[in-house]
Amino acid sequence: MIDRRCPRIQIAGVLDREEALLLARLGVDSIGLPLRLAVHPEDISEAEAASIVHTLPGGVRAVLITYLTAPDEISALCDTLGVTCVQLHADMTAATLATLKATRPELYVIKSLIVPPAPDAKAMRRMEQRVLALAGHCDAFLTDTFDPSTGATGATGKVHDWAVSRRLAELSPLPLILAGGLNPDNVRQAILAVRPAGVDAHTGVESRDGRKDPVLVAAFVEQALAGFETLLH
């Protein structure tokens, strides 16, 4: 579903169906739907999310973004929404991921790797070990930023050390998606620094009212594609 030779552009968090269709028209490949979250309030209901999933055009994928950890609850919510791709942000063991994949092998599972501020050598080793331990039980990784002021592990609007994501991308046998404070001004540089299989943005393409700004989204897609194109040469 995510191939290093066919990078993906994901935008997370939409307020309604019209906004989701706007993103699709502007060239976004995947639309993230955050539900059952740990810190942030949900923008839409599960019923509204399901409606969005069923109206997306072909070629645009809906991704459930959640902090659920129980395989049966994750599976049930995927069924409710009608999605086949899930992005898991909570801390989960390899055994739990293995159970989810065993019961729902058709699910494409993206596991987040949360990068703390200024990780030391010990923290780096933990993240590297986590990549190797989980790689056999998911389909892709996503690096995102931890915000110690709120405890949020996503949608923080904060950039982490891209050298960390570059190291994890090189180590991982699976595709790695880069998230964390990405916007039209830095996404091309981030792609060249990390060499990810995809990028994810949320707050970096929003206007002050919290809605996705079509000018920012179009610029983000343009700059991301330019960055990926550069990697091919």
Backbone as CSV, one residue per row, in Angstrom:
resi,resn,N_x,N_y,N_z,CA_x,CA_y,CA_z,C_x,C_y,C_z
1,MET,0.830,-1.201,0.000,0.000,0.000,0.000,0.868,1.255,0.000
2,ILE,1.953,1.251,0.739,2.918,2.351,0.706,4.223,1.772,0.194
3,ASP,4.731,2.328,-0.875,5.926,1.823,-1.526,6.953,2.940,-1.548
4,ARG,8.195,2.610,-1.254,9.249,3.622,-1.301,9.336,4.250,-2.696
5,ARG,8.930,3.522,-3.727,8.981,4.041,-5.095,7.730,4.825,-5.446
6,CYS,6.728,4.789,-4.584,5.461,5.484,-4.850,5.022,6.196,-3.576
7,PRO,5.675,7.294,-3.238,5.435,7.954,-1.948,4.027,8.501,-1.821
8,ARG,3.583,8.564,-0.574,2.245,9.019,-0.268,2.272,10.378,0.422
9,ILE,1.226,11.156,0.174,1.026,12.430,0.860,-0.266,12.307,1.647
10,GLN,-0.137,12.390,2.960,-1.306,12.269,3.832,-1.568,13.584,4.542
11,ILE,-2.841,13.951,4.625,-3.276,15.086,5.431,-4.246,14.543,6.476
12,ALA,-4.011,14.877,7.713,-4.829,14.351,8.807,-5.775,15.416,9.336
13,GLY,-6.958,14.949,9.722,-7.913,15.823,10.389,-8.735,16.653,9.417
14,VAL,-9.967,16.248,9.172,-10.880,17.055,8.358,-12.141,17.325,9.174
15,LEU,-12.804,18.413,8.833,-13.984,18.832,9.600,-15.297,18.381,8.982
16,ASP,-15.258,18.026,7.703,-16.483,17.568,7.051,-16.144,16.943,5.702
17,ARG,-17.188,16.442,5.025,-17.009,15.763,3.748,-16.454,16.705,2.682
18,GLU,-16.926,17.952,2.672,-16.473,18.902,1.673,-14.973,19.150,1.792
19,GLU,-14.480,19.230,3.021,-13.054,19.443,3.216,-12.254,18.237,2.742
20,ALA,-12.758,17.033,3.011,-12.082,15.823,2.554,-12.008,15.777,1.033
21,LEU,-13.097,16.130,0.365,-13.113,16.121,-1.096,-12.193,17.203,-1.663
22,LEU,-12.072,18.324,-0.965,-11.121,19.362,-1.362,-9.702,18.810,-1.361
23,LEU,-9.343,18.115,-0.299,-8.003,17.540,-0.213,-7.763,16.561,-1.360
24,ALA,-8.764,15.753,-1.647,-8.624,14.783,-2.740,-8.397,15.497,-4.068
25,ARG,-9.118,16.572,-4.312,-8.961,17.310,-5.571,-7.582,17.952,-5.678
26,LEU,-6.996,18.283,-4.555,-5.697,18.958,-4.552,-4.526,17.988,-4.608
27,GLY,-4.802,16.683,-4.690,-3.729,15.726,-4.896,-3.271,14.975,-3.671
28,VAL,-4.033,15.049,-2.585,-3.684,14.301,-1.377,-4.038,12.830,-1.579
29,ASP,-3.124,11.931,-1.224,-3.329,10.497,-1.429,-4.130,9.841,-0.310
30,SER,-3.861,10.262,0.931,-4.482,9.636,2.099,-5.030,10.716,3.022
31,ILE,-6.206,10.451,3.577,-6.836,11.394,4.491,-6.986,10.721,5.848
32,GLY,-6.322,11.280,6.857,-6.348,10.709,8.193,-7.550,11.180,8.987
33,LEU,-8.214,10.226,9.653,-9.391,10.520,10.457,-9.099,10.192,11.916
34,PRO,-8.730,11.195,12.723,-8.400,10.941,14.139,-9.656,10.706,14.979
35,LEU,-9.708,9.543,15.635,-10.854,9.184,16.468,-10.383,8.389,17.690
36,ARG,-11.133,8.541,18.773,-10.793,7.894,20.051,-9.346,8.227,20.425
37,LEU,-9.191,9.493,20.752,-7.875,10.070,20.968,-7.539,10.159,22.446
38,ALA,-6.248,10.367,22.721,-5.784,10.432,24.105,-5.777,11.856,24.645
39,VAL,-5.466,12.829,23.787,-5.305,14.207,24.249,-6.234,15.156,23.502
40,HIS,-6.143,15.195,22.209,-6.893,16.160,21.415,-8.378,15.795,21.338
41,PRO,-9.257,16.803,21.272,-10.672,16.512,21.046,-10.886,16.055,19.608
42,GLU,-11.908,15.252,19.392,-12.210,14.788,18.047,-12.918,15.888,17.267
43,ASP,-12.569,16.010,15.989,-13.166,17.040,15.145,-14.516,16.621,14.588
44,ILE,-14.695,15.309,14.388,-15.929,14.808,13.803,-16.370,13.553,14.543
45,SER,-17.623,13.183,14.356,-18.131,11.966,14.967,-17.738,10.762,14.118
46,GLU,-17.920,9.578,14.684,-17.616,8.366,13.931,-18.579,8.195,12.760
47,ALA,-19.814,8.604,12.935,-20.778,8.531,11.837,-20.375,9.464,10.700
48,GLU,-19.917,10.668,11.051,-19.459,11.603,10.021,-18.218,11.070,9.316
49,ALA,-17.321,10.444,10.078,-16.116,9.872,9.482,-16.473,8.760,8.503
50,ALA,-17.421,7.913,8.874,-17.843,6.827,7.986,-18.432,7.382,6.697
51,SER,-19.182,8.466,6.796,-19.752,9.093,5.609,-18.657,9.598,4.680
52,ILE,-17.610,10.168,5.265,-16.477,10.656,4.463,-15.789,9.493,3.752
53,VAL,-15.572,8.410,4.476,-14.901,7.247,3.895,-15.629,6.765,2.652
54,HIS,-16.939,6.708,2.729,-17.728,6.133,1.639,-17.923,7.082,0.464
55,THR,-17.497,8.345,0.605,-17.660,9.295,-0.505,-16.331,9.705,-1.127
56,LEU,-15.207,9.185,-0.621,-13.919,9.540,-1.202,-13.777,8.931,-2.594
57,PRO,-13.155,9.662,-3.509,-12.963,9.119,-4.857,-11.938,7.989,-4.856
58,GLY,-11.977,7.173,-5.894,-11.023,6.084,-6.009,-9.597,6.600,-6.036
59,GLY,-8.718,5.857,-5.400,-7.320,6.259,-5.343,-6.963,7.093,-4.134
60,VAL,-7.966,7.577,-3.402,-7.713,8.331,-2.174,-8.121,7.453,-0.998
61,ARG,-7.194,7.232,-0.102,-7.392,6.280,0.991,-7.758,6.995,2.291
62,ALA,-8.692,6.433,3.013,-9.015,6.909,4.355,-8.220,6.097,5.373
63,VAL,-7.631,6.781,6.328,-6.799,6.140,7.351,-7.367,6.479,8.720
64,LEU,-7.750,5.472,9.482,-8.154,5.691,10.871,-6.909,5.968,11.704
65,ILE,-6.906,7.100,12.402,-5.827,7.446,13.337,-6.409,7.344,14.740
66,THR,-5.834,6.478,15.578,-6.456,6.237,16.878,-5.427,5.880,17.940
67,TYR,-5.846,6.038,19.193,-5.027,5.641,20.340,-5.565,4.375,20.998
68,LEU,-6.509,3.723,20.355,-6.977,2.433,20.856,-5.825,1.432,20.882
69,THR,-5.887,0.483,21.812,-4.839,-0.540,21.898,-5.377,-1.961,21.817
70,ALA,-6.657,-2.171,22.108,-7.224,-3.515,22.092,-7.531,-3.929,20.658
71,PRO,-6.968,-5.047,20.193,-7.194,-5.463,18.800,-8.668,-5.560,18.415
72,ASP,-9.518,-6.058,19.324,-10.925,-6.190,18.968,-11.600,-4.830,18.796
73,GLU,-11.208,-3.850,19.610,-11.783,-2.512,19.485,-11.294,-1.833,18.208
74,ILE,-10.019,-2.003,17.895,-9.467,-1.434,16.658,-10.178,-2.032,15.451
75,SER,-10.322,-3.341,15.460,-10.971,-4.034,14.359,-12.415,-3.578,14.192
76,ALA,-13.128,-3.453,15.303,-14.536,-3.055,15.248,-14.687,-1.634,14.713
77,LEU,-13.811,-0.731,15.125,-13.912,0.647,14.649,-13.576,0.724,13.159
78,CYS,-12.593,-0.050,12.715,-12.292,-0.098,11.277,-13.516,-0.548,10.492
79,ASP,-14.224,-1.549,11.013,-15.429,-2.037,10.342,-16.521,-0.975,10.329
80,THR,-16.675,-0.274,11.447,-17.688,0.772,11.527,-17.445,1.861,10.486
81,LEU,-16.190,2.228,10.312,-15.846,3.303,9.380,-15.749,2.830,7.942
82,GLY,-15.451,1.545,7.768,-15.230,1.029,6.426,-13.833,1.276,5.905
83,VAL,-12.836,1.309,6.813,-11.450,1.548,6.399,-10.648,0.253,6.460
84,THR,-9.595,0.204,5.676,-8.692,-0.945,5.690,-7.275,-0.540,6.050
85,CYS,-7.116,0.695,6.518,-5.800,1.199,6.932,-5.959,1.911,8.266
86,VAL,-5.081,1.583,9.221,-5.170,2.171,10.553,-3.792,2.617,11.015
87,GLN,-3.748,3.785,11.615,-2.512,4.362,12.154,-2.627,4.378,13.674
88,LEU,-1.751,3.644,14.338,-1.841,3.439,15.780,-0.811,4.290,16.508
89,HIS,-1.295,5.155,17.401,-0.402,6.091,18.091,-0.103,5.718,19.535
90,ALA,-0.855,4.819,20.112,-0.609,4.450,21.509,0.577,3.497,21.601
91,ASP,1.129,3.398,22.804,2.201,2.448,23.050,1.624,1.031,23.012
92,MET,2.174,0.195,22.147,1.660,-1.167,21.981,2.806,-2.146,21.895
93,THR,2.592,-3.344,22.407,3.620,-4.375,22.364,3.586,-5.084,21.016
94,ALA,4.680,-5.770,20.730,4.734,-6.576,19.512,3.663,-7.658,19.540
95,ALA,3.416,-8.225,20.719,2.418,-9.286,20.833,1.024,-8.773,20.496
96,THR,0.696,-7.558,20.937,-0.622,-6.995,20.643,-0.772,-6.717,19.157
97,LEU,0.268,-6.164,18.549,0.224,-5.934,17.111,0.105,-7.248,16.345
98,ALA,0.812,-8.266,16.827,0.748,-9.574,16.178,-0.666,-10.140,16.241
99,THR,-1.331,-9.939,17.366,-2.710,-10.411,17.499,-3.619,-9.700,16.508
100,LEU,-3.459,-8.380,16.381,-4.269,-7.621,15.433,-4.042,-8.116,14.009
101,LYS,-2.783,-8.319,13.626,-2.483,-8.764,12.262,-2.963,-10.191,12.025
102,ALA,-2.927,-11.012,13.057,-3.374,-12.400,12.902,-4.876,-12.475,12.684
103,THR,-5.608,-11.605,13.380,-7.063,-11.630,13.269,-7.570,-10.823,12.079
104,ARG,-6.791,-9.802,11.671,-7.197,-8.965,10.538,-6.003,-8.754,9.600
105,PRO,-5.582,-9.814,8.915,-4.388,-9.698,8.073,-4.547,-8.718,6.926
106,GLU,-5.785,-8.404,6.544,-5.996,-7.486,5.423,-5.825,-6.024,5.829
107,LEU,-5.790,-5.739,7.133,-5.589,-4.366,7.584,-4.154,-3.921,7.321
108,TYR,-4.018,-2.726,6.777,-2.695,-2.122,6.624,-2.433,-1.303,7.890
109,VAL,-1.436,-1.712,8.658,-1.192,-1.134,9.979,0.052,-0.248,9.946
110,ILE,-0.143,1.015,10.279,0.961,1.973,10.420,1.174,2.212,11.907
111,LYS,2.370,1.964,12.394,2.668,2.173,13.819,3.507,3.419,13.995
112,SER,3.043,4.317,14.850,3.792,5.549,15.094,5.005,5.282,15.981
113,LEU,6.019,6.068,15.752,7.226,6.102,16.586,7.370,7.542,17.050
114,ILE,7.245,7.756,18.340,7.192,9.120,18.861,8.596,9.579,19.264
115,VAL,9.017,10.681,18.665,10.367,11.195,18.877,10.345,12.260,19.976
116,PRO,11.085,12.052,21.061,11.119,13.046,22.137,12.059,14.194,21.788
117,PRO,11.942,15.312,22.498,12.882,16.414,22.262,14.306,15.987,22.616
118,ALA,15.241,16.302,21.752,16.663,16.058,21.989,16.936,14.672,22.568
119,PRO,16.574,13.600,21.859,16.814,12.250,22.392,18.304,11.960,22.541
120,ASP,18.658,11.373,23.673,20.053,11.009,23.888,20.317,9.625,23.306
121,ALA,21.533,9.123,23.493,21.916,7.842,22.902,21.045,6.705,23.418
122,LYS,20.680,6.766,24.686,19.835,5.718,25.254,18.446,5.725,24.622
123,ALA,17.881,6.909,24.441,16.561,7.020,23.816,16.609,6.547,22.367
124,MET,17.710,6.856,21.681,17.854,6.397,20.298,17.890,4.884,20.237
125,ARG,18.604,4.265,21.135,18.681,2.797,21.140,17.302,2.193,21.381
126,ARG,16.521,2.809,22.266,15.164,2.305,22.524,14.314,2.379,21.267
127,MET,14.402,3.480,20.544,13.614,3.615,19.326,14.075,2.633,18.257
128,GLU,15.377,2.462,18.139,15.899,1.507,17.163,15.454,0.086,17.499
129,GLN,15.504,-0.257,18.764,15.067,-1.594,19.188,13.578,-1.774,18.938
130,ARG,12.822,-0.686,19.108,11.384,-0.768,18.894,11.077,-1.016,17.417
131,VAL,11.792,-0.351,16.547,11.605,-0.576,15.113,11.819,-2.042,14.774
132,LEU,12.899,-2.611,15.250,13.224,-4.000,14.929,12.231,-4.975,15.564
133,ALA,11.734,-4.634,16.748,10.804,-5.533,17.440,9.418,-5.520,16.801
134,LEU,9.003,-4.371,16.267,7.643,-4.240,15.749,7.530,-4.470,14.246
135,ALA,8.653,-4.459,13.543,8.622,-4.478,12.080,7.916,-5.701,11.505
136,GLY,7.967,-6.808,12.224,7.330,-8.007,11.713,5.831,-8.058,11.929
137,HIS,5.286,-7.024,12.583,3.870,-7.076,12.969,3.080,-5.859,12.499
138,CYS,3.649,-5.055,11.619,2.919,-3.932,11.027,3.402,-3.766,9.593
139,ASP,2.902,-2.751,8.920,3.208,-2.586,7.502,4.013,-1.334,7.193
140,ALA,4.004,-0.378,8.094,4.759,0.858,7.908,4.915,1.532,9.266
141,PHE,5.876,2.443,9.336,6.065,3.264,10.535,5.799,4.727,10.180
142,LEU,5.488,5.508,11.211,5.342,6.951,11.076,6.024,7.605,12.261
143,THR,6.948,8.511,11.977,7.599,9.243,13.069,6.853,10.553,13.305
144,ASP,6.584,10.825,14.583,5.874,12.034,14.962,6.535,12.614,16.209
145,THR,6.079,13.790,16.609,6.757,14.558,17.648,6.007,14.515,18.977
146,PHE,6.745,14.311,20.044,6.172,14.364,21.389,6.222,15.789,21.913
147,ASP,5.109,16.258,22.482,5.054,17.582,23.095,4.957,17.412,24.606
148,PRO,6.052,17.624,25.345,6.021,17.406,26.796,5.097,18.361,27.531
149,SER,4.759,19.481,26.936,3.889,20.449,27.620,2.443,19.976,27.683
150,THR,2.041,19.123,26.732,0.658,18.646,26.695,0.554,17.128,26.795
151,GLY,1.654,16.443,26.554,1.622,14.988,26.503,1.152,14.448,25.170
152,ALA,0.923,15.343,24.195,0.429,14.920,22.886,1.521,14.198,22.104
153,THR,1.117,13.157,21.392,2.051,12.397,20.556,1.606,12.443,19.104
154,GLY,1.165,13.596,18.683,0.709,13.809,17.323,-0.095,15.079,17.256
155,ALA,-0.179,15.668,16.065,-0.882,16.939,15.865,-0.367,18.016,16.814
156,THR,0.947,18.022,17.022,1.557,18.998,17.926,1.992,20.267,17.204
157,GLY,2.141,20.201,15.879,2.671,21.330,15.138,4.147,21.548,15.374
158,LYS,4.813,20.577,15.988,6.225,20.717,16.348,7.097,19.788,15.504
159,VAL,8.217,20.318,15.078,9.199,19.544,14.317,10.132,18.838,15.286
160,HIS,10.502,17.599,14.979,11.525,16.918,15.776,12.828,16.875,14.983
161,ASP,13.836,16.291,15.579,15.144,16.187,14.935,15.041,15.221,13.759
162,TRP,15.152,15.746,12.551,15.004,14.908,11.372,16.103,13.859,11.252
163,ALA,17.239,14.090,11.909,18.307,13.083,11.885,17.839,11.787,12.545
164,VAL,16.944,11.911,13.536,16.394,10.721,14.199,15.539,9.942,13.211
165,SER,14.647,10.642,12.516,13.800,9.964,11.535,14.630,9.378,10.394
166,ARG,15.680,10.071,9.997,16.546,9.533,8.931,17.188,8.223,9.382
167,ARG,17.655,8.179,10.613,18.262,6.958,11.136,17.243,5.819,11.179
168,LEU,16.027,6.104,11.632,15.003,5.068,11.712,14.554,4.624,10.318
169,ALA,14.503,5.555,9.370,14.145,5.199,7.999,15.188,4.278,7.391
170,GLU,16.444,4.530,7.688,17.519,3.684,7.172,17.508,2.307,7.824
171,LEU,17.156,2.261,9.090,17.152,1.001,9.835,15.938,0.141,9.506
172,SER,14.806,0.785,9.258,13.546,0.059,9.126,13.477,-0.761,7.839
173,PRO,13.026,-2.015,7.943,12.748,-2.796,6.740,11.414,-2.426,6.099
174,LEU,10.656,-1.553,6.778,9.343,-1.123,6.301,9.396,0.339,5.869
175,PRO,8.447,0.765,5.023,8.373,2.187,4.675,8.168,3.045,5.922
176,LEU,8.707,4.253,5.909,8.552,5.183,7.021,7.954,6.485,6.507
177,ILE,6.908,6.936,7.174,6.240,8.198,6.863,6.712,9.235,7.873
178,LEU,6.998,10.436,7.398,7.465,11.510,8.281,6.320,12.453,8.606
179,ALA,6.116,12.701,9.899,5.133,13.681,10.369,5.801,14.564,11.410
180,GLY,5.076,15.575,11.859,5.586,16.430,12.921,5.959,17.817,12.435
181,GLY,5.015,18.740,12.513,5.315,20.134,12.197,5.608,20.422,10.738
182,LEU,5.162,19.556,9.844,5.442,19.782,8.424,4.464,20.801,7.844
183,ASN,4.969,21.625,6.938,4.173,22.655,6.286,4.772,22.923,4.902
184,PRO,4.153,23.776,4.102,4.683,24.005,2.756,6.111,24.556,2.740
185,ASP,6.507,25.251,3.785,7.832,25.867,3.807,8.952,24.889,4.124
186,ASN,8.629,23.770,4.803,9.720,22.880,5.214,9.614,21.459,4.692
187,VAL,8.510,21.099,4.022,8.324,19.695,3.667,9.356,19.211,2.653
188,ARG,9.724,20.051,1.695,10.730,19.617,0.717,12.074,19.361,1.397
189,GLN,12.473,20.278,2.262,13.726,20.097,3.001,13.664,18.853,3.866
190,ALA,12.521,18.612,4.490,12.365,17.443,5.351,12.508,16.151,4.555
191,ILE,11.920,16.108,3.371,12.013,14.912,2.536,13.463,14.648,2.141
192,LEU,14.178,15.681,1.781,15.578,15.496,1.391,16.432,15.066,2.583
193,ALA,16.059,15.525,3.771,16.845,15.180,4.964,16.563,13.765,5.439
194,VAL,15.323,13.316,5.355,14.921,12.031,5.942,14.837,10.913,4.909
195,ARG,14.450,11.249,3.689,14.223,10.277,2.614,13.117,9.286,3.006
196,PRO,11.964,9.794,3.395,10.860,8.917,3.819,10.091,8.374,2.616
197,ALA,9.191,7.442,2.889,8.303,6.921,1.854,7.050,7.772,1.708
198,GLY,6.794,8.625,2.683,5.622,9.484,2.638,5.728,10.576,3.679
199,VAL,4.835,11.553,3.589,4.797,12.643,4.564,3.352,12.851,5.017
200,ASP,3.223,13.394,6.207,1.914,13.619,6.819,1.893,15.011,7.434
201,ALA,0.824,15.753,7.172,0.653,17.077,7.771,-0.724,17.174,8.385
202,HIS,-0.845,18.059,9.351,-2.146,18.298,9.998,-2.308,19.805,10.192
203,THR,-1.762,20.323,11.270,-1.951,21.743,11.569,-1.175,22.654,10.624
204,GLY,-0.157,22.143,9.972,0.680,22.972,9.106,0.025,23.411,7.814
205,VAL,-1.172,22.887,7.529,-1.885,23.311,6.319,-3.270,23.869,6.675
206,GLU,-3.391,24.374,7.904,-4.667,24.917,8.355,-4.610,26.436,8.468
207,SER,-5.733,27.066,8.254,-5.863,28.493,8.497,-6.191,28.719,9.973
208,ARG,-6.346,29.951,10.369,-6.550,30.258,11.786,-7.864,29.708,12.339
209,ASP,-8.814,29.461,11.461,-10.102,28.933,11.934,-10.088,27.414,12.065
210,GLY,-8.942,26.785,11.812,-8.821,25.343,11.971,-9.200,24.535,10.749
211,ARG,-9.633,25.217,9.694,-9.967,24.504,8.465,-8.733,24.396,7.563
212,LYS,-8.734,23.378,6.711,-7.641,23.223,5.774,-7.682,24.369,4.763
213,ASP,-6.540,25.009,4.591,-6.419,26.137,3.678,-6.039,25.604,2.299
214,PRO,-6.879,25.796,1.285,-6.574,25.229,-0.026,-5.255,25.713,-0.620
215,VAL,-4.880,26.947,-0.329,-3.606,27.463,-0.841,-2.440,26.739,-0.169
216,LEU,-2.530,26.547,1.141,-1.473,25.851,1.866,-1.397,24.382,1.473
217,VAL,-2.556,23.753,1.310,-2.566,22.340,0.922,-1.947,22.167,-0.460
218,ALA,-2.353,23.009,-1.408,-1.799,22.919,-2.765,-0.292,23.128,-2.750
219,ALA,0.173,24.082,-1.963,1.610,24.338,-1.878,2.333,23.170,-1.213
220,PHE,1.708,22.566,-0.203,2.309,21.416,0.477,2.472,20.254,-0.498
221,VAL,1.421,19.966,-1.251,1.488,18.865,-2.224,2.565,19.152,-3.269
222,GLU,2.611,20.371,-3.764,3.601,20.736,-4.778,5.025,20.556,-4.248
223,GLN,5.276,21.059,-3.052,6.623,20.974,-2.481,6.990,19.540,-2.116
224,ALA,6.021,18.767,-1.638,6.299,17.364,-1.314,6.650,16.581,-2.573
225,LEU,5.874,16.769,-3.628,6.157,16.065,-4.873,7.520,16.473,-5.435
226,ALA,7.868,17.734,-5.290,9.173,18.196,-5.762,10.292,17.525,-4.963
227,GLY,10.081,17.391,-3.659,11.086,16.722,-2.838,11.250,15.263,-3.204
228,PHE,10.147,14.551,-3.392,10.226,13.142,-3.775,10.842,12.978,-5.150
229,GLU,10.532,13.893,-6.055,11.109,13.824,-7.399,12.631,13.973,-7.330
230,THR,13.090,14.861,-6.477,14.530,15.037,-6.317,15.213,13.784,-5.830
231,LEU,14.546,13.033,-4.950,15.132,11.790,-4.433,15.316,10.749,-5.529
232,LEU,14.531,10.842,-6.583,14.605,9.838,-7.650,15.768,10.093,-8.594
233,HIS,16.403,11.245,-8.478,17.488,11.576,-9.401,18.841,11.626,-8.690
